[in-house]
Amino acid sequence: MGKQFFIKGCITPEMIAESIAGHSAKINIGAHDIFLGQVRGDIIDGKQVKAIEYTAYQEMAENELARVREDIISKYKLTCAHIVHSLGAVKTGEICMFVLVSSGHRSAAFEGCRELVELIKKEVPVFGKELFEDGTHQWKENII
């Protein structure tokens, strides 16, 4: 089995901390950049979002995540890149996507992280259904 990119439910602060701590022994790293995607409590047409339920064509999504990850590692000569995305319901205020990139220098980390996040949002088949407080729902549109 290949790299696992998905977890059920939210991404916890402990998971993020463990990932960061795991890099302290890698002395060729001079910079990290992190993106955390958090579920917003938007009000849409007068209705409050309480959660987003994420689904994916998992095999296709994992293949695409592996491809964009490798492309960005190669393009920016990154030391490593980690991607974790939630599946299932994630409540407002919780983390639903975690991207950590590491490199020898900060410019590669900054640029690589941003491009990686944009490619994930654009090319990876992950879908979010906004769940409202009143029990209704709608499919979410990705906005840049």
C-alpha positions as CSV (number, residue, x, y, z in Angstrom):
1,M,0.0,0.0,0.0
2,G,1.2,3.5,-0.8
3,K,1.4,6.6,1.4
4,Q,-1.8,7.3,3.4
5,F,-3.0,10.9,3.0
6,F,-6.5,10.6,4.5
7,I,-7.7,10.3,8.1
8,K,-11.3,10.0,9.4
9,G,-12.4,13.1,11.2
10,C,-10.4,16.2,12.2
11,I,-6.7,16.6,12.4
12,T,-5.7,17.1,16.0
13,P,-3.0,19.5,17.3
14,E,-1.2,16.5,18.7
15,M,-0.9,15.0,15.2
16,I,0.5,18.3,13.9
17,A,3.0,18.6,16.8
18,E,4.2,15.0,16.3
19,S,4.8,15.6,12.6
20,I,6.8,18.7,13.4
21,A,8.8,17.1,16.2
22,G,9.7,14.2,13.9
23,H,11.8,16.5,11.8
24,S,14.2,17.7,14.5
25,A,16.8,15.0,13.8
26,K,17.0,16.0,10.1
27,I,19.8,18.5,10.2
28,N,19.7,19.3,6.5
29,I,16.4,21.1,6.9
30,G,16.6,24.9,7.4
31,A,13.0,25.8,6.9
32,H,9.4,24.4,7.3
33,D,6.2,25.9,6.0
34,I,2.8,24.8,7.2
35,F,-0.7,25.2,5.9
36,L,-3.6,24.4,8.1
37,G,-7.1,24.3,6.6
38,Q,-9.8,25.0,9.1
39,V,-13.6,24.7,8.7
40,R,-15.2,28.1,8.8
41,G,-18.5,28.8,10.4
42,D,-19.9,30.7,7.4
43,I,-23.4,32.0,7.2
44,I,-24.8,31.2,3.8
45,D,-28.3,32.4,2.8
46,G,-28.9,33.0,6.5
47,K,-27.9,29.5,7.6
48,Q,-24.9,28.7,9.8
49,V,-22.4,26.1,8.8
50,K,-21.8,23.6,11.6
51,A,-19.5,21.2,9.8
52,I,-18.2,20.0,6.5
53,E,-18.5,16.4,5.5
54,Y,-15.6,15.4,3.2
55,T,-15.7,12.6,0.7
56,A,-13.3,11.5,-2.0
57,Y,-12.7,9.1,-4.8
58,Q,-10.1,7.8,-2.5
59,E,-7.9,5.7,-4.8
60,M,-7.9,8.4,-7.5
61,A,-7.4,11.2,-4.8
62,E,-4.4,9.3,-3.3
63,N,-2.8,8.9,-6.7
64,E,-3.2,12.6,-7.4
65,L,-1.9,13.6,-4.0
66,A,1.2,11.4,-4.5
67,R,1.7,12.9,-8.0
68,V,1.4,16.6,-7.0
69,R,3.5,15.9,-3.9
70,E,6.3,14.4,-5.9
71,D,6.1,17.2,-8.6
72,I,6.4,19.9,-5.9
73,I,9.3,18.1,-4.1
74,S,11.1,17.9,-7.4
75,K,10.4,21.4,-8.6
76,Y,11.4,23.1,-5.3
77,K,14.1,20.6,-4.3
78,L,12.2,20.0,-1.0
79,T,13.6,17.7,1.7
80,C,10.0,16.4,2.3
81,A,6.4,17.2,2.0
82,H,3.5,15.8,4.1
83,I,-0.2,16.0,3.3
84,V,-3.1,14.9,5.5
85,H,-6.7,15.6,4.6
86,S,-9.8,14.7,6.6
87,L,-12.7,12.5,5.5
88,G,-16.0,12.4,7.1
89,A,-17.5,15.3,9.2
90,V,-15.3,18.0,10.6
91,K,-16.9,20.6,12.8
92,T,-16.4,24.4,12.5
93,G,-13.1,25.4,14.1
94,E,-11.5,22.1,13.5
95,I,-8.5,21.4,11.2
96,C,-9.4,19.5,8.0
97,M,-6.1,19.8,6.0
98,F,-2.5,19.8,7.1
99,V,0.4,20.4,4.7
100,L,4.0,20.5,5.9
101,V,6.9,21.1,3.6
102,S,10.6,21.2,4.5
103,S,13.6,22.4,2.7
104,G,17.1,23.7,3.1
105,H,16.0,27.3,2.7
106,R,12.8,29.3,3.4
107,S,12.0,30.5,-0.1
108,A,11.6,27.0,-1.4
109,A,9.5,26.1,1.7
110,F,7.2,29.1,1.3
111,E,6.8,28.7,-2.5
112,G,6.5,25.0,-2.5
113,C,3.9,24.9,0.3
114,R,1.7,27.5,-1.4
115,E,1.8,25.8,-4.8
116,L,1.2,22.4,-3.3
117,V,-1.9,23.6,-1.5
118,E,-3.3,25.3,-4.6
119,L,-2.7,22.1,-6.6
120,I,-4.5,20.0,-4.0
121,K,-7.5,22.3,-4.1
122,K,-7.5,22.4,-7.9
123,E,-6.7,18.9,-8.9
124,V,-7.5,16.4,-6.2
125,P,-11.0,14.9,-6.2
126,V,-12.0,15.7,-2.6
127,F,-15.5,17.1,-2.1
128,G,-17.1,18.9,0.9
129,K,-20.7,19.0,1.8
130,E,-21.6,22.0,4.1
131,L,-23.8,20.8,6.9
132,F,-26.0,23.6,8.4
133,E,-27.4,24.0,11.9
134,D,-30.9,23.6,10.6
135,G,-30.2,20.1,9.3
136,T,-29.9,21.0,5.6
137,H,-26.8,20.8,3.5
138,Q,-25.2,21.8,0.2
139,W,-22.1,20.9,-1.8
140,K,-19.2,23.3,-1.1
141,E,-17.5,25.3,-3.9
142,N,-13.8,25.8,-3.7
143,I,-12.9,29.5,-3.6
144,I,-9.4,30.6,-4.0
